[in-house]
């Protein structure tokens, strides 16, 4: 709980910080991949370029196919029943056939430049920096330093999607409920001296967060 796709890629950048992936294409596989939602996969794959890689890819699996199906339905509804030219039922059916036939799987016997392993069951939230993604520190270590925070951003070039905003809202709700239980005002405020900025990855994400009550 509390560990996101952003924590995974931040930890990888810090743990493998000696140009291990420089100019490589990184393929993410393993027992944990099926449990990563598409939003977490997007954050990880998008940030591989900051790690030094040329590309980061995840397998096409049932999780992705289901995400595509939901997107296709949403886009079709918004277009008044007209299917999207790229994300549509026919394209998804083709993808599913390719998955079932093994056409999109890695070649048997393919050689790889190297194998890097991260045990996700050992992972805690990580903080990147300062000044470089090649330095990452586990959150408990940072907390112990009592570093003053001046500005906080709930926004990033690789995340700030619906899931991120929902989880942040969940933290604020938990604080509010704890205040109420202790007889305090339910109003949750930012710490004195801290400027807090919130932005969604897109207008679509913001609208969805507003409709779900998380934005408010």
C-alpha positions, 0 to 999 in steps of 0.5 A: 500500500502506498507504493506506485509505479512511480516508486518502481521506476524511481527506485530502478533509476537509483539502484541501477545508476551506472548507465546499465540501461544507457541506449538500451531497450528495456523489456519489463517482465516477471511475476509482478507485471500482471498486477501492475495497472496500465497507469503504473505501467505508463509511469514506468515506461515513460520514465525509462528515458530519464533512466537513460534507456531508448525505450521501455516496453510492457507485454500486451496482456489481458490487463492491457486488452481490458484497458483498451476495451474500456477506452474504446467504449468511452471514445465510442460513446463520446463520438455518438456511437462512432468507433475510434479509427485506431482504438476500436473493437476490431483492432482489439480483437486482432490484438487478442488473436496475436496474444493468443497465438504468441505473435507478440511474445518475446522470441524463444531463445532471444539473447539479452544484453543483461537482466536486472531484477527488482523484488517489488515485495521489498519496495517502499516509497522512494524519493528521487534526487536531489538534482538527479534521478540517479539518486533515490532514497527510501522514504523512511530515510528521508522522513528521519531527516525532517527536511523542510518542504517549501513547495509540493506538486501533485503533478508529473510528466509521467503520472498525475493520472486518475489513480494518482489523484484518487490515492492523494484524495484518499490520504486527505480523507483519512486525515479528515476522518481522523480529525473528526474522530478526535473531535477536531475540525474536519477541515484539512489544510496544507502545512504552514509555509508550504505551497501546494500545486495540483494538476491533472495529466489531462483535462479528461483526467481532471473531469473524471476526478471531478465526477468521482469527487476526488478533485474537490 
